[in-house]
Amino acid sequence: MKRLELDIDRASWLVEMAMEWKDEKGRELPKELVERLSANLFVDPILGREPSLTVVEELASALFGSAAGVKIKHGATELDLDRKGIEQLTRKESK
């Protein structure tokens, strides 16, 4: 989890830097610089590849696993799940 936290911080820093670069220089951050600064982001250092779950799935799994309930709002749609609903959703996803 610490590695994930560090990668999220690094990715956030890279996005902020790219936005500032575009504001100041009026063009995109050079591709070579982005590739260099983003090297090994979200890569398992032991396996040398991306983990089987995406970062978002890992984060959702951690949140849903410890949550008693969750409320998700997207536009006018709102979804409110209790622990039982979360478990059912998790079972459906694993099938």
C-alpha positions in Angstrom: 0.0 0.0 0.0 2.9 2.3 0.7 4.2 1.8 -2.9 0.7 2.6 -4.2 0.6 5.8 -2.1 4.0 6.9 -3.4 3.0 6.2 -7.0 -0.2 8.1 -6.6 1.7 11.1 -5.2 4.3 10.9 -8.1 1.5 10.7 -10.7 -0.2 13.6 -9.2 3.0 15.6 -9.2 3.6 14.8 -12.8 0.1 15.9 -13.8 0.5 19.2 -11.9 3.8 19.8 -13.6 2.4 19.0 -17.0 -0.4 21.5 -16.5 1.9 24.2 -15.3 4.2 23.5 -18.3 1.3 24.0 -20.7 0.2 27.2 -19.0 3.7 28.7 -19.0 5.0 27.4 -22.3 1.8 27.0 -24.3 2.6 23.5 -25.4 2.5 20.0 -24.1 5.2 18.5 -21.9 7.8 16.7 -24.1 6.9 13.0 -24.5 10.5 11.9 -23.6 10.3 13.8 -20.3 6.9 12.3 -19.5 8.1 8.8 -20.2 11.2 9.4 -18.1 9.3 10.8 -15.1 6.5 8.2 -15.2 8.8 5.2 -15.6 7.8 2.3 -13.3 4.6 4.1 -12.1 2.2 1.5 -10.8 4.5 -1.4 -11.6 5.2 -4.2 -9.2 8.9 -4.1 -8.4 9.1 -7.8 -7.8 7.2 -8.9 -10.9 8.5 -6.1 -13.0 5.0 -5.6 -14.5 1.7 -4.0 -13.7 -0.3 -5.7 -10.9 -3.2 -7.9 -12.0 -5.7 -5.4 -10.6 -5.7 -1.8 -11.8 -4.9 0.9 -9.3 -8.6 2.0 -9.2 -9.7 -1.6 -8.6 -7.2 -2.0 -5.7 -8.3 1.3 -4.2 -12.0 0.4 -4.5 -11.4 -3.1 -3.1 -9.7 -1.6 -0.1 -12.4 1.0 0.5 -15.3 -1.5 -0.1 -13.6 -4.1 2.0 -13.6 -1.9 5.1 -16.7 0.2 4.5 -20.0 -0.4 6.3 -21.7 1.5 3.5 -20.9 3.6 0.5 -22.7 6.3 -1.3 -21.8 7.0 -5.0 -23.1 10.0 -6.8 -22.6 10.6 -10.5 -24.6 13.5 -12.0 -28.2 13.1 -11.0 -27.8 9.4 -10.2 -27.1 8.3 -6.6 -26.3 4.8 -5.4 -26.3 4.0 -1.7 -25.1 0.5 -0.7 -24.9 -1.1 2.7 -22.4 -3.9 3.6 -24.8 -6.5 2.2 -25.1 -4.7 -1.1 -21.4 -4.3 -1.3 -20.9 -8.0 -0.8 -23.4 -8.8 -3.5 -21.8 -6.4 -5.9 -18.3 -7.9 -5.1 -19.6 -11.5 -5.7 -21.1 -10.4 -9.1 -17.8 -8.8 -10.1 -15.8 -12.0 -9.3 -18.0 -14.2 -11.5 
